[in-house]
Amino acid sequence: MGDEIILGIDPGSRNTGYAILTERDGKLIALRCDVISMAHLDDHSDRLQFIFEKVSALIKSCSPTSCAIETPVYGVDPLAMLKLGRAQAAAMLAITNNGVSVTEYYPKKVKKSITGNGNASKKQVAFMLRKMVQLPDETLSEDATDALAVAWCHHMKKNAIGNQTSDTAKKTHQNRSGSSWSEFVKKNPDRVRD
């Protein structure tokens, strides 16, 4: 199966959202969207271990071709931000330990890629995703929706890079075939020395 499969993750120290996104026949399909819940664990280090184990298991079960994760960038409470950063790190370690590439995205970049507005509300993002992606369930949790948004953003970025690369290759080939040393000499006789 040569399908691109993207695992999107929205890290959290209590709930980590995840989404598995693929494309079939030109249509984007969310295969799974859910949350890794750690409400039953009190100790922060136990939660980090749980994230690591669950993300590792997800990678083994869905075999993603790439992963995308949201980067926490703001918060009122420095301790909460530290815990979020650790949750992100636990997920990233699970991904890289399983030999899969991971790309980080800031929340504004994710929102802008979906709605055109980096300050869009979570409701606007969810509304747009329902229009663009075939969902396994209409009532996704906020964390699962955020993870799907990250996966969608990554899919769009990869496609944009792929298109740019093929366009650049075409232009380079055209330039090479259309320009030779003799043409350069004809156009620039003053730059050639005897």
N, C-alpha and C positions, 0 to 999 in steps of 0.2 A: 504494500500500500504506500504510494508515493505522496499522499496528501500532506500538506503542511498542517501541523497541529501546534497551536500556540497555547501554552499554559500562562494565564494571567493571574497575578497574585496582588491582593490588597492586604499588606501586612498589618496585624494588630496584635497587641499583647493579650487580649481577651478573646477576640474573634478575628481570624484571618480568612478573608474571602478568597475564593479561587474560581476560575472559569476556564473551560477547555473549548477553544474556538477552532473551527476548521472551515474550509471552503470546498463546496461540492457543486459542480456544474454552474459556477459563477455565483453561487448563493452562500452567504455566511451562515454557519450553523453553530450554535452553542451546544456542545454535546453534554456538558455538565456545568452547573453553576451552583455552588454551595459554600458553606462556611465550616472552617475547622474551629470548633468551639472549645474553649479552655475554661469554661465556667466551673468545672468540677475540680480544677487545680488551683490551689492557693499560692504555691511557691512560684516565683517568677522563673527561676532556673528550670523547674519542671515544665513550665509552659513552653520555654524555648526548646527544650528537648522534644516535647510533643509536636511542635511546629516542624522541627527537623525531621522527625520520624514520619509524620503524615505527608509532608511534601515529598519526601523520598518515596513513599508508597504510591503517591499520585503519579510521580514520574515513571515508576516501574509499570503502573497499570495503564497509563495512556500514551506512553512513549512520545512526548512532545518533540517537535523538531527545533523549537526555541521557546524561551520563557521571557516574560516581561513582568516587571514588578514596579509598584508605585513607590516613590521615595517620599517619606514623610518630611515636610519642610517647615511646618509652623505649628505652634501650640503655645498655650498660655503657661502650662506647667512643664518646667524643664525635666522633671523626673519622668513624666508621661512621655515626653519626646525621646528620652534616653531608652525607655522600655520599647517604644515603637521602633527605634533604630536597631535595637537588639533583635526584635521579632523579624525585621527585614533581613538582618544578617543571618539568622537561623535558616530562613527560607532560601536565601541566596547560597548558603553553604550546602544545603541539601541539593539544590539545582546543580551547582558546579561539581559536587562530589559524584553526581551521576553523569557527568560528561556532557551536560547540555549548556548552551550559551544562555546568558541572561542579560537583559537590557533594562536599565532603570528609566523611569519617566516621572517627571514632576506632575502634580495634580493639574496645574494650569495647562500644561501641554496636552494632557489627556482630554480635558474638557474642550479645549480649543479644537482638537482634531475631530471631535464628534459634533460639536454644536457651532463651531466657528467663534466661540466666545470663551476665553480662559477663565472668566468669572461666572460661568453658567451655574445654575443650581443643580443639585443632585437629581431633582425631579425632571429638569430639562434633559439631562444626560440620559436618564432612564427612558424617557419618552422617545428620544431619538434612537436609542439602542433597540427598542421594541419595533421601530419602523425598519431598521437596517439588518437585524439579525433574527434568524429563526431561533426562538427560545424554547428550552425544555419545559418551562413553566412560566406563566405570565406574572406570577407574584414572587419575584426574586427579592431576597433580603438586600438591604443597602450595601453590605459588604460584598456580596456576590455580584451585584450590579457594578460596583466599583472595580472589581477584578475583571469583569467582562469588558468594561470600558478600557482598561489597561491593555488587554489582549487585542481589542479592536484597534487601538492606537498603534500598537506594534505591527499589526497586519498592514495597516495603511502606510506606515513608514517603510516597511520592507518592500511593499509594492512600488512606492515612489522611488526608492533607491534602485530597485530593479529596472524601472523604466528609464531613470536617468542614466544608469550604466549602459543600457542597450542604446540609448540615444547618443551618448558620448562615443561609444564604440563605432556607431554608424558614421558620426561626424568625423572622427579620427580617420576612419577608413576612407571616407570621401576626400578628406584633406590630403591624405597620403597619395591616393590615386590621382587626384587633380593637381597636385603640386610636385614638381620634380626640381632637380638642381638646375636643369636647363631653363625652366620657366622662371626660377628665381633670378638667374643671370640676366635673362631678357628684361625682367621688371626692374632690376637693380644693377645696371651696368657700372654705376659709379662706386659700387661696393666690392667690385672684383678687382684684385691686383694681379699684375702679370708676374 
